[in-house]
Every structure is written in structure tokens, then in C-alpha cells.
Amino acid sequence: MATKKTTTTTTRRTVSGKGWLLRASSYFALIIAAFMFLFGGIFSGAVKSVLNLIGQLFMLVGIGIPAYDYTRGKKSAWRIVYWIALAVYVFGCIFGLIRGF
């Protein structure tokens, strides 16, 4: 009697569009935030400010793009609030970095 040979195949998903950027930004924002919670007391001054800025910028990409996609189909008031909130967040990141030095 012949034995049946089983084969397994794996499928690989191709990543296209901006989905990979959102997932990567969210991942790195989470990693940096967790790292800063655990080891933030070790760092001080400029190093801590730069690590916080990098984490905040990753979070900006991870949150900003889906929020923009959400507001794209809404009325103009939603988009105005989005752009104001985005500008406040970016200015907060920049001035937070300046204040850290």
C-alpha cells in the first residue's frame, strides 16, 4: 500500500499601500513608550527628550493617518478640527524637544 504524502504550503501576503506604515509606526511607538516607562529613569536630559520625540513622531504617523482617513468623508468642520489638533500636536512635539534641552 502506498503512503500518502502530505505537503504544506505557506502563503505570503504582499504588503502594499500605507497599511504597513501604520502598523510599523504603531509597533515602534509602542516599543519606545514601553522602553521609556521601564528605563526612563536611567536617561536624563537630551537623550530622554530625543527618545520621547521619536516615540511621539511614530505615534503621530500611527494615529494621524487613520484620523485623516476618517475625516476625509466628513464635513469641513471635522477636517478643520483635525488640522488644528494635528498642528497643536506637532508644535507640542517641537517645543517639547526644545524645552528638554
C-alpha positions as CSV (number, residue, x, y, z in Angstrom):
1,M,0.0,0.0,0.0
2,A,1.3,3.4,-0.9
3,T,1.6,6.1,1.8
4,K,0.0,9.4,1.2
5,K,2.5,12.3,1.3
6,T,1.2,15.4,2.8
7,T,2.5,18.8,1.8
8,T,2.0,22.1,3.5
9,T,2.2,25.4,1.7
10,T,2.6,28.7,3.3
11,T,1.1,31.8,1.8
12,R,2.9,35.1,1.9
13,R,1.0,38.3,2.0
14,T,2.3,41.2,0.0
15,V,2.2,44.5,1.7
16,S,1.1,47.4,-0.3
17,G,-0.3,50.8,0.4
18,K,0.1,52.6,3.6
19,G,-1.1,49.8,5.9
20,W,2.5,48.6,6.6
21,L,3.5,52.2,7.5
22,L,0.7,52.4,10.1
23,R,1.5,49.0,11.6
24,A,5.2,49.7,11.7
25,S,4.7,53.2,13.3
26,S,2.3,51.8,15.9
27,Y,4.7,49.0,16.7
28,F,7.7,51.3,17.2
29,A,5.7,53.8,19.1
30,L,4.6,51.0,21.5
31,I,8.2,49.7,21.8
32,I,9.6,53.2,22.6
33,A,6.8,54.0,25.0
34,A,7.3,50.7,26.9
35,F,11.1,51.2,26.9
36,M,10.7,54.7,28.3
37,F,8.3,53.5,31.0
38,L,10.8,50.8,32.1
39,F,14.1,52.6,31.7
40,G,13.1,56.3,31.6
41,G,14.7,57.0,35.0
42,I,18.1,56.0,33.7
43,F,18.1,58.6,30.9
44,S,18.1,62.3,31.5
45,G,18.3,65.5,29.5
46,A,18.8,65.3,25.8
47,V,18.7,61.6,25.4
48,K,15.3,61.3,27.1
49,S,13.9,64.2,25.1
50,V,15.1,62.7,21.8
51,L,13.7,59.2,22.6
52,N,10.4,60.8,23.6
53,L,10.3,62.8,20.4
54,I,10.9,59.7,18.3
55,G,8.1,57.9,20.0
56,Q,5.8,60.8,19.6
57,L,6.5,61.1,15.9
58,F,5.9,57.4,15.4
59,M,2.6,57.9,17.3
60,L,1.8,60.9,15.0
61,V,2.1,58.7,11.9
62,G,0.2,55.8,13.6
63,I,-2.7,58.0,14.7
64,G,-2.6,60.8,12.2
65,I,-3.1,58.9,9.0
66,P,-6.1,56.9,10.2
67,A,-7.6,60.0,11.7
68,Y,-7.2,61.8,8.3
69,D,-8.8,58.9,6.5
70,Y,-11.7,59.2,9.0
71,T,-12.2,62.9,8.4
72,R,-11.9,62.7,4.6
73,G,-15.5,61.9,4.1
74,K,-16.9,64.2,6.8
75,K,-17.9,67.8,6.6
76,S,-15.3,70.6,6.6
77,A,-15.7,71.2,10.4
78,W,-14.3,67.8,11.1
79,R,-11.3,68.4,8.8
80,I,-10.7,71.8,10.4
81,V,-10.6,70.3,13.9
82,Y,-8.3,67.6,12.6
83,W,-5.8,70.0,11.2
84,I,-5.9,72.2,14.3
85,A,-5.3,69.2,16.5
86,L,-2.5,68.0,14.3
87,A,-0.8,71.4,14.3
88,V,-1.1,71.5,18.1
89,Y,0.4,68.0,18.4
90,V,3.3,68.8,16.1
91,F,4.1,72.1,17.8
92,G,3.9,70.3,21.1
93,C,6.5,67.8,19.9
94,I,8.8,70.5,18.6
95,F,8.5,72.8,21.6
96,G,8.7,69.8,24.0
97,L,12.0,68.9,22.4
98,I,13.3,72.5,22.7
99,R,12.3,72.7,26.3
100,G,14.0,69.4,27.0
101,F,17.4,70.8,26.1
